[in-house]
Amino acid sequence: MGSCSVDGERLEMLEVGPCKDAYEMGVLIGRRFSQLIRSRVRRDLLLQNELRPFSHTPQSQPLLQLLFYNNRIKFPTYWDELLGTAAGSGVPLLDILLINFRKEILPFIPKEGAKSAIADDCSDVLVVGESMAIAAHNEDANVALVGHTYLIKGILPDGLFFVGYTYAGELPSCAFGFNSHGLGFTLDSVPPVEDEIVAGGIGRNFISRDLLEATSMDDAMNRIKSSEVSVGHSYNLFETSRRRIFNVETASRKRVSVYEVGKTPFFHANMYLHLLINQVQDENSISRQKRASVLTKESKGDFLSLLGDMDDKNHPIYMTGPLLHTLCTALIDLDEQTLSIIKGNPQKGDVSHVFSISPQKSP
């Protein structure tokens, strides 16, 4: 599978496990990617200018204590994984926690000058028809993440495994991933207004890490629904064995809406489409949604062309900065049972990695 170039940096994959415990897995990941994690922390203006200063104020302490406590209690193994990542990379644990919980902390930072760069945008186009069953996903992120991602193949004690596209210093995966049950996901941020957000709830990074170990679509749904989320998220779940794709929108107070993707192509940017909730009106998402509605969506090539579209100069679907960048594109084909990672504009089809996502039996 090798490595590839992403803006001059190689997207590398670490195979890790089986480990004696989650802490050891975290240490091995942190040690292997210590330079990348340290570099991300140095370059992340959101951490430097907002998260870290806020964490040192008295008013942050009740929020952080509740957030850390609730997530440690619900997901002790993933918490240990983060402890190991901090130890292995030599990055202060607080910094590791702040970047993993950034979405759950930012809404509570006092407004003056805050939230200067909170956007994490992604675009997905999905279909399950007679001739094709595809999920195509642009992974868009803040400029600080350019060149600061890697792939983790985590082998579990039972021999099963997951693969997650991972932001440096974070749990696998806040982006996309799959496991050896033939189950996987891509993720889109969604923006509820502040009074829809519950302080100290479960973090989205922990839920998506948990999804990487789901054994079936029903199990994945239960893992999502059982978590008292703080902010909310949009999950595009796929299962190769049943050739099905679901879009699941979530919000605090256990609100969940499930939409099964069918033969009509379904485009999802960064806004709630079917969960009734008060949300921030994001011009970027609205523009991408409108643009996608008029583009042809009849073939795999059309999907990649759509995700590479730059017709709207202010709000292109494929992003090249200055703040937001499309880091890569993931193409999941349920009939071929493959997940391909495409570097650069997906219209050019420059594939760097191809993974089999067919279900595999436990050894």
C-alpha positions in Angstrom: 0.0 0.0 0.0 3.0 2.3 0.5 2.8 6.0 1.0 1.8 9.0 -1.0 2.4 12.7 -1.3 -0.1 15.2 0.2 1.1 18.7 -0.5 4.6 17.4 -0.3 4.0 15.2 2.7 3.6 11.5 2.7 0.4 9.9 4.0 1.9 7.0 6.0 0.2 4.0 7.6 1.1 2.4 10.8 0.0 -1.1 11.6 -0.3 -1.5 15.3 -1.4 -4.4 17.5 -2.5 -6.6 18.9 -1.4 -4.7 22.0 -1.6 -5.7 25.7 -3.9 -2.7 26.3 -5.2 0.5 24.8 -2.4 2.6 26.5 0.3 0.6 24.7 -1.5 1.2 21.4 -1.6 4.9 22.1 2.1 4.9 23.0 3.1 3.2 19.8 1.0 5.6 17.7 2.3 8.6 19.6 5.9 7.5 19.3 5.7 6.7 15.6 4.1 10.0 14.7 5.7 12.2 17.4 7.1 14.7 14.9 3.9 15.1 13.1 1.9 15.5 16.3 4.3 18.0 17.7 4.2 19.9 14.4 0.4 19.9 14.3 0.3 21.3 17.9 2.8 24.1 16.9 0.8 25.1 13.8 -2.7 24.8 15.2 -3.8 28.4 15.7 -7.1 27.2 17.2 -5.2 25.5 20.0 -2.7 28.3 20.4 -5.1 31.2 20.4 -8.3 29.9 21.8 -8.4 26.4 23.3 -5.2 26.6 25.4 -5.8 30.1 26.8 -9.4 29.2 27.6 -8.2 26.0 29.4 -6.1 28.2 31.8 -9.1 30.3 32.9 -11.1 29.6 36.1 -14.4 29.5 34.1 -13.2 26.6 31.9 -12.6 24.2 34.8 -16.2 23.0 35.4 -16.7 22.4 31.7 -13.4 20.6 31.2 -13.7 18.5 34.4 -17.2 17.3 33.4 -16.2 16.7 29.8 -13.1 14.7 30.7 -14.9 12.8 33.5 -17.9 11.7 31.4 -15.8 10.6 28.5 -13.3 8.7 30.7 -16.1 6.9 32.4 -17.9 5.9 29.2 -14.9 5.0 27.1 -12.0 4.2 29.5 -10.0 2.3 26.9 -10.1 5.1 24.4 -9.2 7.5 27.2 -6.2 5.3 27.9 -5.3 5.4 24.2 -5.1 9.2 24.4 -3.0 9.0 27.5 -0.6 6.7 25.6 -0.6 9.0 22.6 0.4 11.9 24.8 3.1 9.9 26.5 4.5 8.4 23.2 4.6 11.7 21.4 5.9 13.8 24.3 3.1 16.3 23.8 1.4 17.6 27.0 -1.7 15.6 27.8 -3.8 18.7 28.0 -3.0 19.7 24.4 -3.9 16.2 23.2 -7.3 16.4 25.1 -8.0 19.9 23.8 -7.6 19.1 20.2 -9.7 15.9 20.6 -12.5 17.8 22.3 -12.2 21.1 20.3 -15.8 20.8 19.0 -17.2 20.3 22.5 -15.2 23.2 24.0 -15.4 25.9 21.4 -19.0 26.8 21.8 -18.3 27.7 25.5 -15.4 30.0 24.9 -16.4 33.7 25.5 -17.3 35.4 22.2 -14.8 38.3 22.0 -12.5 37.3 19.2 -13.2 33.6 19.6 -14.1 31.0 17.0 -11.8 32.6 14.4 -11.2 29.2 12.7 -13.6 26.6 13.9 -14.8 25.3 10.6 -14.3 21.7 9.6 -16.2 21.1 6.4 -16.7 18.0 4.4 -18.9 16.9 1.4 -20.4 13.5 0.7 -22.3 12.2 -2.3 -24.0 8.8 -1.8 -26.1 6.4 -3.8 -27.4 2.8 -3.6 -28.9 1.9 -7.0 -29.1 -1.1 -9.2 -25.8 -0.3 -11.1 -23.7 1.2 -8.3 -23.5 1.6 -4.5 -21.0 4.3 -3.7 -20.1 6.8 -1.0 -17.7 9.5 -2.1 -16.3 11.9 0.6 -14.1 15.0 0.6 -12.2 15.3 3.8 -11.9 19.1 4.4 -10.1 20.6 7.4 -8.3 23.6 8.7 -5.0 24.6 7.1 -3.2 23.4 10.2 -4.1 19.8 9.3 -2.5 19.9 5.8 0.4 17.3 5.9 -0.6 16.4 9.5 -2.7 13.2 8.9 -1.8 9.5 8.8 -3.5 6.1 8.6 -3.8 3.7 11.5 -4.4 0.0 11.0 -5.3 -1.2 14.5 -5.3 -4.9 15.1 -7.5 -5.9 18.0 -6.8 -8.8 20.4 -9.3 -11.1 18.5 -7.4 -10.5 15.3 -10.0 -8.3 13.7 -8.8 -4.9 12.6 -9.8 -1.3 11.7 -8.3 1.3 9.4 -8.8 5.0 10.2 -7.7 8.2 8.5 -6.4 10.1 11.5 -5.6 13.7 12.4 -2.3 14.0 14.1 -2.7 13.5 17.9 -6.4 12.5 17.7 -8.2 9.3 18.0 -8.9 7.3 14.8 -11.0 8.6 13.2 -12.7 11.9 13.0 -12.7 11.6 9.2 -13.4 8.1 7.7 -12.6 4.5 8.3 -13.7 0.9 8.1 -13.1 -2.5 9.8 -12.8 -6.1 9.0 -16.6 -6.7 9.5 -17.0 -4.8 6.2 -18.5 -1.8 8.1 -17.3 1.8 7.9 -18.2 5.4 7.8 -17.5 8.9 6.6 -18.3 11.9 8.8 -19.6 15.4 8.3 -19.7 18.2 10.9 -23.0 19.9 11.5 -23.6 23.2 13.4 -26.4 23.3 16.0 -27.0 26.7 17.6 -25.6 27.1 21.1 -28.7 26.3 23.0 -28.8 22.9 21.3 -25.4 22.0 22.8 -25.0 20.2 26.1 -21.9 21.0 28.1 -19.8 18.0 29.1 -21.4 15.4 26.9 -19.7 12.7 25.0 -17.1 13.8 22.4 -17.5 13.0 18.7 -14.0 11.7 18.5 -14.8 9.0 21.1 -18.0 7.9 19.3 -16.3 7.6 16.0 -13.4 5.6 17.6 -16.1 3.3 19.1 -17.7 2.9 15.6 -14.5 1.5 14.3 -15.1 -1.6 16.5 -18.8 -2.0 15.6 -19.7 -5.5 14.4 -22.8 -4.8 12.3 -25.0 -1.9 11.1 -27.3 -2.5 14.0 -24.4 -2.4 16.4 -23.1 0.8 14.9 -26.5 2.4 15.2 -26.7 1.4 18.9 -23.3 2.8 19.6 -24.4 6.1 18.1 -27.8 6.2 19.8 -26.5 5.2 23.3 -24.1 8.2 23.6 -25.2 11.4 25.3 -23.5 13.6 22.7 -22.5 17.2 23.5 -22.7 18.8 20.0 -23.9 16.3 17.3 -22.6 14.9 14.1 -23.6 13.4 10.7 -22.5 9.8 10.1 -22.6 8.1 6.7 -22.6 4.4 7.6 -22.0 1.7 5.1 -22.0 -2.1 5.3 -20.7 -4.2 2.4 -22.4 -7.5 3.2 -25.9 -5.9 3.1 -25.0 -3.3 0.4 -26.6 -0.5 2.4 -25.7 3.1 3.3 -27.4 5.2 5.9 -27.0 8.9 6.8 -27.5 9.4 10.6 -27.8 12.9 12.0 -27.4 13.3 15.7 -27.8 16.1 18.3 -27.6 16.4 22.1 -30.3 14.9 24.3 -30.2 11.6 22.3 -31.9 13.1 19.2 -31.2 10.9 16.1 -32.6 10.8 12.6 -31.8 8.0 10.2 -32.1 8.2 6.4 -31.4 5.2 4.2 -29.7 6.2 0.9 -31.4 4.8 -2.2 -31.2 5.2 -6.0 -31.6 9.0 -5.8 -28.1 10.4 -5.2 -27.8 12.1 -1.8 -25.4 15.0 -1.2 -24.5 16.0 2.4 -22.4 19.0 3.3 -22.3 20.6 6.8 -25.9 21.2 7.6 -28.7 19.1 9.1 -31.0 17.9 6.3 -33.6 15.7 8.1 -33.1 16.1 11.8 -35.3 19.0 12.9 -33.0 21.2 14.9 -32.1 24.8 15.2 -28.8 25.2 13.3 -26.3 27.8 12.3 -26.9 29.0 8.8 -23.6 28.2 7.1 -23.2 30.0 3.7 -20.5 27.6 2.7 -22.6 24.5 3.2 -25.7 26.2 1.6 -23.7 27.1 -1.5 -22.2 23.6 -1.8 -25.6 22.0 -1.4 -27.1 24.2 -4.1 -24.2 23.6 -6.5 -24.3 19.8 -6.0 -28.0 19.8 -6.8 -27.4 21.0 -10.4 -24.4 18.7 -11.2 -24.7 15.4 -13.0 -24.7 12.4 -10.6 -25.1 9.3 -12.9 -21.7 7.6 -12.6 -18.7 7.1 -10.3 -16.9 9.6 -12.6 -19.7 12.1 -12.1 -19.4 11.8 -8.3 -15.6 12.5 -8.4 -16.2 15.4 -10.8 -18.8 16.8 -8.4 -16.4 16.6 -5.4 -13.7 18.3 -7.5 -15.9 21.2 -8.5 -14.5 24.7 -8.0 -17.1 26.7 -9.9 -18.1 28.8 -6.9 -14.9 30.8 -6.2 -16.1 31.8 -2.7 -17.5 28.4 -1.6 -16.0 25.7 -3.9 -16.8 22.0 -3.2 -13.1 21.2 -3.6 -11.2 23.5 -1.3 -7.7 24.9 -1.6 -7.5 27.5 1.1 -6.6 29.9 2.5 -8.4 28.5 5.6 -10.0 25.3 4.5 -8.3 22.6 2.5 -9.6 19.3 1.0 -7.0 16.9 2.4 -8.1 14.0 0.3 -11.1 12.2 -1.1 -12.3 8.8 -0.1 -14.3 6.6 -2.6 -16.1 3.6 -1.2 -17.5 1.1 -3.7 -19.7 -1.5 -2.1 -19.9 -3.7 -5.2 -16.1 -3.7 -5.7 -15.8 -3.8 -1.9 -12.9 -1.2 -2.0 -12.1 2.0 -0.3 -9.8 4.2 -2.4 -8.0 7.3 -1.2 -7.5 10.0 -3.9 -4.9 12.8 -3.5 -5.4 16.1 -5.1 -8.5 17.1 -7.0 -10.6 13.9 -7.4 -11.4 14.8 -11.0 -7.8 13.8 -11.8 -8.3 10.4 -10.1 -4.8 10.2 -8.5 -5.3 7.1 -6.3 -2.8 6.7 -3.5 -4.2 3.8 -1.5 -6.8 1.0 -2.2 -8.1 -1.1 0.6 -10.3 -4.2 0.5 -13.4 -3.6 2.7 -14.9 -7.1 2.3 -15.9 -8.7 5.6 -13.3 -11.0 7.0 -13.7 -13.8 9.4 -11.9 -13.7 12.8 -8.7 -15.9 12.7 
